[in-house]
């Protein structure tokens, strides 16, 4: 796996948003499998207060 250093803009977006979008990081078959596994499950947001 090749690692690429984040740009300043990517680092800023991660710090502001808490996530990165990495195109094609997971193949379509894995995405489909994860989608099937998570269908019907509800997600409760975590508290951001400290």
DRENDO-1510 file (C-alpha; in Angstrom, 1 decimal, always signed):
<recs>
REC; n; res; u; v; w
REC; 1; UNK; +0.0; +0.0; +0.0 .
REC; 2; UNK; +1.3; +3.4; -0.9 .
REC; 3; UNK; +1.0; +6.2; +1.6 .
REC; 4; UNK; +0.6; +9.8; +0.6 .
REC; 5; UNK; +1.0; +12.7; +2.9 .
REC; 6; UNK; -2.0; +14.9; +3.4 .
REC; 7; UNK; -2.1; +18.4; +1.9 .
REC; 8; UNK; -2.6; +21.4; +4.2 .
REC; 9; UNK; -6.2; +21.6; +2.9 .
REC; 10; UNK; -6.9; +17.9; +3.6 .
REC; 11; UNK; -5.5; +18.2; +7.1 .
REC; 12; UNK; -7.6; +21.3; +7.8 .
REC; 13; UNK; -10.7; +19.5; +6.5 .
REC; 14; UNK; -10.0; +16.5; +8.7 .
REC; 15; UNK; -9.5; +18.7; +11.8 .
REC; 16; UNK; -12.7; +20.7; +11.0 .
REC; 17; UNK; -15.0; +17.7; +9.9 .
REC; 18; UNK; -13.5; +14.8; +11.7 .
REC; 19; UNK; -13.3; +12.6; +8.6 .
REC; 20; UNK; -11.6; +12.3; +5.2 .
REC; 21; UNK; -13.1; +11.1; +2.0 .
REC; 22; UNK; -10.7; +8.7; +0.3 .
REC; 23; UNK; -12.0; +7.8; -3.2 .
REC; 24; UNK; -11.7; +4.1; -4.1 .
REC; 25; UNK; -10.2; +3.2; -0.7 .
REC; 26; UNK; -12.6; +0.2; -0.4 .
REC; 27; UNK; -13.6; -1.9; -3.4 .
REC; 28; UNK; -17.2; -2.1; -4.5 .
REC; 29; UNK; -17.7; -5.7; -3.2 .
REC; 30; UNK; -16.6; -4.7; +0.3 .
REC; 31; UNK; -18.8; -1.6; +0.3 .
REC; 32; UNK; -21.8; -3.9; -0.7 .
REC; 33; UNK; -21.0; -6.3; +2.0 .
REC; 34; UNK; -20.7; -3.6; +4.7 .
REC; 35; UNK; -24.0; -2.0; +3.4 .
REC; 36; UNK; -25.8; -5.4; +3.7 .
REC; 37; UNK; -24.3; -5.9; +7.2 .
REC; 38; UNK; -25.4; -2.5; +8.4 .
REC; 39; UNK; -28.9; -2.3; +6.8 .
REC; 40; UNK; -31.6; -2.0; +9.4 .
REC; 41; UNK; -29.3; -1.0; +12.2 .
REC; 42; UNK; -29.8; +2.4; +13.8 .
REC; 43; UNK; -26.8; +4.5; +14.7 .
REC; 44; UNK; -26.8; +6.8; +17.7 .
REC; 45; UNK; -24.4; +9.8; +17.3 .
REC; 46; UNK; -21.7; +10.1; +19.9 .
REC; 47; UNK; -21.7; +13.0; +22.2 .
REC; 48; UNK; -19.1; +15.6; +21.3 .
REC; 49; UNK; -19.1; +17.2; +24.7 .
REC; 50; UNK; -16.0; +16.5; +26.8 .
</recs>
